[in-house]
Amino acid sequence: MSVPTTVRGQSPGVPVGGDGSGGGRVQGLDGLRGVAALVVLVHHSLLLTPALMAVHQDPAAPRSALVQAVSATPLHLLWDGEVAVQVFFVLSGFVLTVAATRPRHRWAPYYPQRLLRLYLPVWAAVVLAVALRVVVPVGDTSGLSPWLTFHGDLGRAGVLGDLVLLVGPAGSTMTALWSLRWEVLFSLLLPLFVLAATRLRHWAPLVLGALAALAWVGAVTGPVDQPYALGALYQLPLFALGCVLAAGRDRVAEVTGRWGRAAWAGLLAVAVLLTTSYWLLDLGGDREDLPVAVVALTRVLQAAGAGLLVVAALGPPARPLRHPAVRWLGTRSFSLYLVHEPVVVAVGYLTGWTSPAVLLLTVPVSLLLAEGFFRAVERPSHRLARGVGARLTRRAQPDV
């Protein structure tokens, strides 16, 4: 399969990364981001279950055989929201780099277009989250998951941080917004990433090695979701990985185009093992007893697995990702990413459910709300951004 040299991200932001300006689409990438957005929804829904929340909060907490089976095996990938965000970051690097290397790409309209497409939906989602928080009563929180009770209080500084993203705390109204900080930062730094990826494309193995080393240092120095400088050592290499793949997309397309089902299945199996390597450590006991360097290495392997998932989505055997329903999910992925957490929190407080059965409510309600949000907020923001970009492009063109 040949990868189009022009790729358009229907929805901007974490799950998409496209600039929305003209061009073709890689349907497998649409499907992958849709699946990743659904995984994040499942992840937050299952965090309403205290036993599953404990897996993330305290690795040494006692676990039932069922909890161990879904957390310390490759099954964890089905609800691993962190890996899903890593996939989003790699996708953003890939799609934005492809768009930025088009012959007709112009940087002047890129910034207002990109920021409008990111911030307008985020602002609307923050308003939605605050509104639901005010309307839905908290009630008795005894027995509820700590992840849910975290959403009980809402401070002015937290709301402001979520509106600005780059300054102050991010993730108070919705914990999912922590990743938007890195998305915005990468979007601002995109020219530097594209320049480095294209100039060094013939040295890709060395570049990938350097990115792995940076990510390992970031993972060693603290939690990979930490903010600012130390967090950048882990998060920004994920975007850069996507940039490197995009710079070498002709070679990637040449390789994936020769794959049969067996080779593709093998690559997918390796990607699954890599992305779940951090959790597989729990099979042998408490991962907290292992050297920090070893645990940090699994974080690097997770990043590599996220990159392999993106490569796998480019191959011809990735037909399930090109199914219309999955592609629809991909086009609504940014809206789903932004609105699902307020839904999960509201359902959690209204029902008090602490079992995985909550998925029967959170999934359909979130999908319906995502469709409405896409039509009412995200799609209009696309139109506004395109209009602003078109006007800036006309101004930049010399009169003939």
Buried (B, 14 or more C-beta within 10 A) or exposed (E): BEBBBBBBBBBBBBBBBBBBBEBEBBBBBBBBBBBBBBBBBBBBBBBBBBBBBBBBEEBEBEBEEEBBEBBBBBBBBEBBBBBBBBBBBBBBBBBBBBBBBBEEBBEEBBBBBBBBBBBBBBBBBBBBBBEBBEEBEBEEBEEBBBBBBEBEEEEEEBBBBBBBBEEBBBBBBBBBBBBBBBBBBBBEEBEEBBEBBBEBBEEBEEBBEBBBEBBBBBBBBBEBBBBEEBBBBBBBBBBBBBBBBBBBBEEBBEBBEEBEEEBBEEBBEBBBBBBBBBBBBBEEEEBEEBEEEEBBBBBBBBBBBBBBBBBBBBBBBBEEBBEEEBBBBBBBBBBBBBBBBBBBBBBBBEEBBBEBEBBEBBBEBBBEBBBEBBEEBBBBBBEBBBEBBEEBBEEEEEEE
